[in-house]
Amino acid sequence: MSSDCLFCKIVNREIPSEFLFEDDAYVVFKDIHPAAPVHLLLVPKKHIRSINDLTAADSSILSGLFMVARDMAKEQGINESGYKLLFNVEKGGGQEIFHIHLHLIGGWKKK
């Protein structure tokens, strides 16, 4: 845990948030600035600053994120219509919170 990390504070319930999912390794909650009708943040409880800071020992964390994303897409009813999974990496890649997290984005209606 990083004492100044927003997501660590959310994971540790120091900052209130409504979790849509929680287990021993992850939490999922809605993005406060959604880019789509469904915009969830999937956050590992282990503090990892960025994709660039991953180690081989973290591979199970990444695979778990994708499995949680698949399950949450189904729960949100967007698994068949389609969705995006997005990692922002470092400031130049749009990362604003330096705790690895995966965006699950979807729910647009067909025109």
Backbone torsions as a table, in degrees:
resi	resn	phi	psi	omega
1	MET	NA	141.8	174.4
2	SER	-106.8	126.9	-173.0
3	SER	-65.1	-22.1	-179.3
4	ASP	-106.4	11.3	-177.3
5	CYS	-88.0	123.3	180.0
6	LEU	-57.8	-46.0	-177.5
7	PHE	-69.8	-33.4	174.2
8	CYS	-62.1	-39.7	178.7
9	LYS	-66.4	-37.6	176.4
10	ILE	-66.7	-47.4	179.5
11	VAL	-56.5	-40.4	-177.6
12	ASN	-88.2	9.1	177.1
13	ARG	61.9	25.9	173.4
14	GLU	-79.6	-25.3	174.3
15	ILE	-120.5	124.7	-176.8
16	PRO	-63.9	139.6	174.9
17	SER	-157.2	147.0	177.7
18	GLU	-91.8	111.0	179.4
19	PHE	-81.3	129.2	173.5
20	LEU	-84.9	-19.5	179.1
21	PHE	-157.2	143.5	173.2
22	GLU	-153.7	137.6	169.2
23	ASP	-140.3	-163.7	-177.3
24	ASP	-66.1	-22.8	-172.1
25	ALA	-114.2	-20.7	-171.0
26	TYR	-141.1	156.8	166.2
27	VAL	-130.5	153.1	176.7
28	VAL	-132.3	133.0	177.1
29	PHE	-148.8	165.6	-178.4
30	LYS	-74.9	142.1	173.9
31	ASP	-69.1	136.5	-178.6
32	ILE	-76.5	-13.9	175.5
33	HIS	-126.0	71.9	-172.8
34	PRO	-64.6	140.6	176.8
35	ALA	-99.3	2.1	-177.2
36	ALA	-161.3	167.9	177.1
37	PRO	-55.1	-36.4	173.5
38	VAL	-116.7	118.5	177.1
39	HIS	-144.5	99.6	-177.7
40	LEU	-110.0	152.2	173.5
41	LEU	-111.0	126.5	178.6
42	LEU	-107.6	116.7	-169.4
43	VAL	-124.5	122.9	172.9
44	PRO	-68.3	145.6	177.5
45	LYS	-70.8	-29.3	176.7
46	LYS	-72.2	131.1	178.1
47	HIS	-76.7	115.9	170.9
48	ILE	-128.1	122.1	-171.2
49	ARG	-60.8	-44.2	-173.3
50	SER	-160.4	166.2	173.1
51	ILE	-53.4	-36.6	-179.1
52	ASN	-64.5	-15.3	-178.0
53	ASP	-101.2	3.9	178.6
54	LEU	-66.9	146.9	173.2
55	THR	-118.4	169.5	178.1
56	ALA	-58.1	-32.5	-179.7
57	ALA	-67.2	-16.3	-178.9
58	ASP	-90.9	2.8	-175.2
59	SER	-60.3	-34.6	179.4
60	SER	-68.9	-28.3	177.0
61	ILE	-65.6	-43.5	179.2
62	LEU	-65.3	-46.9	-179.4
63	SER	-63.3	-36.7	176.9
64	GLY	-63.5	-38.4	176.9
65	LEU	-58.6	-42.2	-179.9
66	PHE	-67.5	-35.8	177.9
67	MET	-68.7	-40.9	176.9
68	VAL	-64.1	-40.6	178.7
69	ALA	-60.3	-45.1	178.2
70	ARG	-57.9	-46.6	-178.1
71	ASP	-67.0	-39.7	-179.9
72	MET	-69.3	-35.8	176.4
73	ALA	-61.0	-41.9	177.8
74	LYS	-65.2	-44.9	-179.9
75	GLU	-61.1	-35.7	-179.5
76	GLN	-83.7	-4.1	177.0
77	GLY	77.3	24.3	-179.2
78	ILE	-117.4	7.1	-176.9
79	ASN	-64.8	-33.2	-178.9
80	GLU	-91.8	-31.2	179.4
81	SER	-76.8	-26.9	176.6
82	GLY	114.9	156.0	-178.2
83	TYR	-160.1	169.1	177.4
84	LYS	-115.1	146.6	170.5
85	LEU	-118.4	131.0	-172.1
86	LEU	-140.4	129.8	167.6
87	PHE	-108.8	130.3	168.6
88	ASN	-97.5	132.6	-174.9
89	VAL	-123.2	116.3	179.7
90	GLU	64.8	168.5	-175.7
91	LYS	-56.3	-43.6	-178.9
92	GLY	-65.0	-20.9	177.6
93	GLY	-98.5	7.3	176.3
94	GLY	93.7	4.4	179.6
95	GLN	-71.1	126.4	179.7
96	GLU	-110.2	-33.7	177.1
97	ILE	-107.8	121.2	-174.2
98	PHE	-91.6	67.4	172.0
99	HIS	-148.8	118.1	-174.3
100	ILE	-50.7	136.5	177.9
101	HIS	-156.9	153.2	-178.7
102	LEU	-114.0	129.9	175.9
103	HIS	-89.1	131.8	171.9
104	LEU	-111.5	115.2	-170.2
105	ILE	-128.8	130.3	177.3
106	GLY	179.4	-161.9	177.0
107	GLY	92.6	10.5	177.1
108	TRP	-70.4	145.3	177.5
109	LYS	-87.5	144.8	175.6
110	LYS	-68.7	144.6	178.3
111	LYS	-99.7	NA	NA
